[in-house]
Amino acid sequence: MTPDDETLLRRAIELAARARANGEAPFGSLLAGPGGEVLAEEHNTVLGDRDISAHPELKLARWAARELTPEVAAATTMYTSCQPCGMCAGAIERSGLGRVVYALSNEQLAGLKSGPGWPHVPQEGPALYAEASAPLEGYYR
């Protein structure tokens, strides 16, 4: 990690503190361009927006997919106060961002929480392959 990475990561932490001061969950992220310039900043707005997907990482991934060319997106770095959750990690991958730098790991974050966390939701499958694959045939070729 470079001194510039640390500076931008500290900014993400500042955004997390701002979110908490505004009554939101304390998470913040920013997206830096190839030269280290800040392209966009976000903080968590899950409570205010009443939207469980209003994580800053997801908002930035969506912004990048809309506003950046694939080449520019691939040269960006997301700096975030905590390691992206599974939902956000999937969006980051699909948006084509180049790199993620985070301050706290998911394990470290879990250690700061009290209680059992989110309940496990069982999933079943795969099933009905022939039927489910029919609409997809040829789509990805």
VMD Tcl script that draws the C-alpha trace (Angstrom):
set ca {
  {0.00 0.00 0.00}
  {1.33 3.40 -0.99}
  {1.10 6.68 0.94}
  {-1.47 7.84 -1.65}
  {-3.53 4.71 -0.97}
  {-3.45 5.50 2.76}
  {-4.55 9.10 2.13}
  {-7.53 8.00 0.04}
  {-8.41 5.24 2.50}
  {-8.44 7.83 5.30}
  {-10.91 9.85 3.21}
  {-13.19 6.79 3.00}
  {-13.00 6.51 6.79}
  {-13.94 10.21 7.05}
  {-16.98 9.50 4.87}
  {-17.94 6.67 7.24}
  {-17.70 9.06 10.20}
  {-19.86 11.57 8.33}
  {-22.46 8.87 7.68}
  {-22.61 8.04 11.39}
  {-22.88 11.72 12.31}
  {-25.87 11.90 9.94}
  {-27.58 8.97 11.64}
  {-26.60 6.35 9.08}
  {-24.55 3.18 9.40}
  {-20.86 4.17 9.46}
  {-19.58 3.13 6.04}
  {-17.92 5.28 3.39}
  {-16.27 4.75 0.03}
  {-14.76 6.65 -2.85}
  {-13.68 5.83 -6.37}
  {-10.35 7.12 -7.63}
  {-9.36 7.35 -11.26}
  {-6.19 6.08 -12.88}
  {-4.22 9.12 -11.71}
  {-5.52 8.97 -8.15}
  {-8.10 11.73 -8.65}
  {-11.36 11.27 -6.75}
  {-14.15 10.59 -9.24}
  {-17.03 10.04 -6.81}
  {-17.70 9.64 -3.09}
  {-20.55 7.95 -1.23}
  {-21.58 6.96 2.26}
  {-24.16 4.54 3.56}
  {-27.78 5.75 3.28}
  {-29.62 2.51 4.10}
  {-31.62 4.04 6.94}
  {-32.47 7.39 5.34}
  {-33.34 5.85 1.98}
  {-35.09 2.86 3.60}
  {-33.17 0.79 1.05}
  {-31.12 -2.22 2.14}
  {-28.98 -1.88 -0.97}
  {-27.88 1.73 -0.34}
  {-24.31 0.72 0.53}
  {-21.65 3.16 -0.69}
  {-19.73 0.44 -2.57}
  {-22.84 -0.61 -4.49}
  {-23.74 2.99 -5.30}
  {-20.23 3.63 -6.65}
  {-20.19 0.40 -8.68}
  {-23.51 1.35 -10.27}
  {-22.23 4.87 -10.97}
  {-19.07 3.52 -12.58}
  {-21.01 1.10 -14.78}
  {-23.20 3.98 -16.02}
  {-20.64 6.76 -16.31}
  {-17.25 5.21 -17.13}
  {-15.99 3.36 -20.15}
  {-14.87 -0.20 -19.44}
  {-11.25 0.87 -19.95}
  {-11.45 3.69 -17.42}
  {-13.41 1.55 -14.93}
  {-10.71 -1.12 -15.11}
  {-8.11 1.50 -14.15}
  {-9.98 2.75 -11.06}
  {-9.51 1.94 -7.40}
  {-12.30 1.88 -4.84}
  {-11.28 2.87 -1.32}
  {-13.72 1.78 1.33}
  {-13.89 1.87 5.10}
  {-14.83 -1.82 5.34}
  {-14.41 -4.83 3.09}
  {-17.36 -5.01 0.66}
  {-20.14 -7.40 1.60}
  {-21.19 -10.14 -0.82}
  {-23.82 -7.95 -2.49}
  {-21.35 -5.15 -3.09}
  {-18.52 -7.48 -4.14}
  {-20.75 -8.89 -6.87}
  {-21.62 -5.41 -8.13}
  {-17.96 -4.38 -8.08}
  {-17.02 -7.39 -10.19}
  {-19.81 -6.77 -12.68}
  {-18.95 -3.07 -12.98}
  {-15.39 -3.91 -14.01}
  {-13.56 -1.84 -11.39}
  {-9.85 -2.48 -11.27}
  {-9.06 -2.70 -7.57}
  {-10.50 -2.37 -4.07}
  {-8.60 -1.19 -0.99}
  {-10.39 -1.52 2.35}
  {-9.63 -0.59 5.95}
  {-11.48 -3.18 8.05}
  {-12.00 -6.79 7.00}
  {-15.39 -8.46 7.34}
  {-13.96 -10.49 10.23}
  {-12.75 -7.34 12.01}
  {-16.14 -5.71 11.46}
  {-17.92 -8.77 12.90}
  {-15.73 -8.48 15.99}
  {-17.00 -4.93 16.56}
  {-20.66 -5.96 16.39}
  {-22.72 -7.39 19.21}
  {-25.28 -10.10 18.64}
  {-25.45 -12.94 16.17}
  {-25.64 -10.89 12.95}
  {-27.88 -11.60 9.98}
  {-29.77 -14.90 9.98}
  {-28.71 -17.58 7.50}
  {-31.24 -18.05 4.70}
  {-31.18 -21.56 3.21}
  {-31.00 -21.88 -0.57}
  {-32.02 -24.91 -2.63}
  {-31.00 -25.78 -6.16}
  {-30.03 -26.18 -8.86}
  {-33.26 -27.55 -10.28}
  {-35.14 -27.68 -13.60}
  {-32.00 -27.22 -15.68}
  {-33.61 -27.79 -19.10}
  {-36.42 -25.34 -18.43}
  {-34.27 -22.72 -16.75}
  {-31.52 -22.82 -19.36}
  {-33.86 -22.44 -22.36}
  {-34.21 -18.61 -22.09}
  {-30.44 -18.31 -21.71}
  {-29.43 -20.39 -24.72}
  {-27.26 -18.27 -27.02}
  {-27.51 -15.13 -24.89}
  {-23.87 -15.14 -23.74}
  {-22.30 -16.14 -27.04}
}
mol new
graphics top color blue
foreach p $ca { graphics top sphere $p radius 0.5 }
foreach p [lrange $ca 0 end-1] q [lrange $ca 1 end] { graphics top cylinder $p $q radius 0.2 }
display resetview
